[in-house]
Amino acid sequence: MKQNLWKSILPLGLTFLISFQSSPAYAQYLPARIEIVVVEGQGVVSGVRQRLAHDPVVRVEDDDHRPIAGATVSFALPLSGASGEFLNGSKTLTVVTDKSGQAAAHGVRTNDVPGTLQFYVTATYRNMRARALINQTIEGPPPVSKNPDFRSVKSGSGKWKWVLLGIAAGGGAGAGIYFGTRGGSPSPISISAGTVAFGSPR
């Protein structure tokens, strides 16, 4: 009697399991596609040979915008130009998303090339793949002025040049420069409107 009962119940149970797995309520947990949402790091500005001001953080979602835990996320940096390195000394880093669907690339240090720094992000989950691009900026050091007083010095010497030319023109004759020495001190120079006279003190 019991054997006949189990023989009649077992096919019904298998039929129920098969119908449950193929029902829409069970199938909704298998996303049709995935996508990457940039949470942090877009448009960040950092300096050369420094840690990033903000680490890039992404979230992997399904087609209903629900977070996906356990997805594999790969961050890749350019091989040349404005770039950097991860903490492991490499230009690639692989992280698994947490229960909130997020993954972060911590500890990136920039190189010495200013420009646009791009992170190439790839996420995979159950043979599904998504890609994203995060753009940041690396700024070079500020320029250093070699001689901050150069312009003032040049401007001052130019003024003296025009003063001397004005004196020579006002004399009405050719101007000569003569330095005589007596006792180790230069002779005084006297200038009048008509003539220019040089002489030793009496």
Helices and strands as residue ranges (DSSP letters): H 2-21, H 24-27, E 34-40, E 45-47, E 57-62, E 72-76, E 84-85, E 92-96, E 102-104, E 109-110, E 115-125, E 128-139, H 150-171, E 181-182, E 185-186, E 189-191, E 196-198
